Amino acid sequence: MKEITGGVCAAQGFRAAGIHVGVKTHNVNKKDLALIVSDVDCAAAAVFTTNVVKAAPIHVTKAHLTDGKARAVIANSGNANACAPQGEENAQRMCAAAAAAIGCKAEDVLVCSTGVIGQTIKINVIEEGVPKLYPLLERSEAASDAAAHAIMTTDTVKKEAAVETTVGGKTVRMGGIAKGSGMIHPNMGTMLCFLTTDCAISPEMIHEALLETAKVSFNRISVDGDTSTNDTCLVLANGLAGNAEITEKNDDYYAFLDALKTLCVKLARMMAKDGEGAKHLITCTVTGARDEAQAETIAKSVISSTLTKAAIFGCDANWGRVLCAMGYSGEQFDPEKVDVAFASSVGTISVCEKGRGLDFDEDLAKKILTEDEVTIAITMGEGSGSCTCWGCDITYDYIKINGDYRT
Amino acid sequence: MKEITGGVCAAQGFRAAGIHVGVKTHNVNKKDLALIVSDVDCAAAAVFTTNVVKAAPIHVTKAHLTDGKARAVIANSGNANACAPQGEENAQRMCAAAAAAIGCKAEDVLVCSTGVIGQTIKINVIEEGVPKLYPLLERSEAASDAAAHAIMTTDTVKKEAAVETTVGGKTVRMGGIAKGSGMIHPNMGTMLCFLTTDCAISPEMIHEALLETAKVSFNRISVDGDTSTNDTCLVLANGLAGNAEITEKNDDYYAFLDALKTLCVKLARMMAKDGEGAKHLITCTVTGARDEAQAETIAKSVISSTLTKAAIFGCDANWGRVLCAMGYSGEQFDPEKVDVAFASSVGTISVCEKGRGLDFDEDLAKKILTEDEVTIAITMGEGSGSCTCWGCDITYDYIKINGDYRT
């Protein structure tokens, strides 16, 4: 397996484009409509937000996926089309507009929206935009880049990645674009992620692979604990790599799954790192837990703790807050077996052993925590379960971005 | 029932004092040791943090309450005595020092600490401080004020309240001091609350009344979702009001309970309003829920939503975040029956009806949300359950306070 370029266009037979059509009214330089199209029909699958309040595009995309097939994805930023008048009707109209341009059925188009909740989406500017967007479709790095930009909201950097692997003796490529930032939480939080692959795989197996992958990637990140009405992760597989179609959990499946996990962990980390206003990517590793489930609950509690996030923002080795967050995670454990260390590329420093504070070098700790990417390493002495989760610090900019997002 | 002054000294037979002894090293003007003493033995009860990681004073106070009796409370700020070397030994020594001054058994003294986790508490300065503190004990407003200040950490205002009511034909007084600020969450979060009353009530009944009261007051506030290792709410009842002792759930019990709830809701609201860096007290009322439990889960989810808190900081009527927070609360409900309004002393504005956004006057909404105390009013159309919870907004100052608390 190796990293490659090309994002959502890395795999054979996928073209993309992204432009500004006017859903975002503040800045005409901000792209707001993306289209991704496969040359041929794809096996397709998706995972969605667990929020009870679901945006209209989610209902439409779900319906369009009942046959496990799709050709294209249309997505806009600037308006979430959630709790908004004519929501489903407008989501359907987005699919119809894309289908008319592509020459496929509206049922083969999937749709996503992200942005402000509760306002009617400007369906006219989208319908007028699609005929301008369609001719720009191409399979190139620039095209993936344009699509990645068109789904950004408060994201400060585009999220894009791709990998190449071998499945059944054939070279298989897969890539994706994503948007994240605020509201990211375990179980999907205003994130969109569009994955494409030329692997031949059945709808059942691609769905299974996506579920398994989401569990260890997107569901292990948190920005602010809010989960959104629109989160969606889609995957399209068009089979152009020419491998024997994967229809069961054989070696080919696991080779594919392995690459998909690598790709999605990369994208998930990018989302956590670009959490709204974030200055630090925080990785929390828990080892020595009773089992993986306990390790995951505890790691998530630590990366979700507002006080821990504020301490990391301040480069303050306040490990008491780490223990505290472990303690209210809901898991039972013996605090007197817990060790905590902080680490980054500068080095590692132990700060707590068997639940008691160590005398440590505060200057070194500060230096370690000043790096962009820091790790909170917890060992529990309870068993052999382990888990890694990703989050980010909370900063003045988070408050600024979210204090006046809507107006 | 009526509000009175005097705080923790409002009830007959209670004296208090608070001074600086040196646990807080940064500023000699900041009081850090408090003592509250009853002239006679009291029925006593407490509720504690649900955090698995519990500070040493909690273990000691629990042990000292096994007989349901107490005479005094000693408390310090500046160091939490949690995850710290010699924790229980030092908590015991705090009780012993107070007992020696008072002339009672160490087992009749309750102890609390709040502050930094993981550092050895300066037991010497406390032991040397008690003989200076004891002679200052008096029953006065100033004494309650001094004790209230001595338990503050990042609190910006002291929390103190008292009420007077009639129980069994006798005038009964009760009052309290509290500290809160960060880490406040349903189920106790770095809050300390010391309540005193001259009501005659059995240890069993005072414990029951405290549990019932905490559920609808302290457990319905949230600042940042972190719960601490030290949270404790204590009540001492010395019987000097001369009423017939309450030993069962009769009319006297309910008169007492009513006053206790009023007192504790007042203190809880003060804590929420003084959340670290907070500019707004947010009250969330949920009506029309299936039952009270559903109403409470949903109200807590809304006041705990970082995105909603940031919107209120920005005086932004972003009701989509309210619906979103309801949606990920874990409760099932029909979003298309939900109405949302914002209110304050300026007026009320409906922003969402039956799950859809209304065209509303943005200027009026801004004016309403600019007030110190704002209400998010949710009606659900599911049944007759209702609940009120309190929280605060998240601000630049929250990040500032918590980014460098320890050093």
Interface residues (C-beta under 8 A of the other chain):
Chain A: T50 N51 V52 V53 K54 A80 A82 C83 A84 P85 V116 I117 G118 Q119 G182 M183 H185 D224 G225 D226 T227 S228 T229 S304 S305 T306 L307 A310 A311 F313 G314 D316 A317 N318 W319 G320 R321 L323 C324 A325 M326 G327 Y328 S329 E331 Q332 F333 P335 C352 G355 R356 G357 E362 I394 T395 Y396 Y398 I399 K400 I401 N402 G403 D404 Y405 R406 T407
Chain B: T50 N51 V52 V53 K54 A80 A82 C83 A84 P85 V116 I117 G118 Q119 G182 M183 H185 D224 G225 D226 T227 S228 T229 S304 S305 T306 L307 A310 A311 F313 G314 D316 A317 N318 W319 G320 R321 L323 C324 A325 M326 G327 Y328 S329 E331 Q332 F333 P335 C352 G355 R356 G357 E362 I394 T395 Y396 Y398 I399 K400 I401 N402 G403 D404 Y405 R406 T407
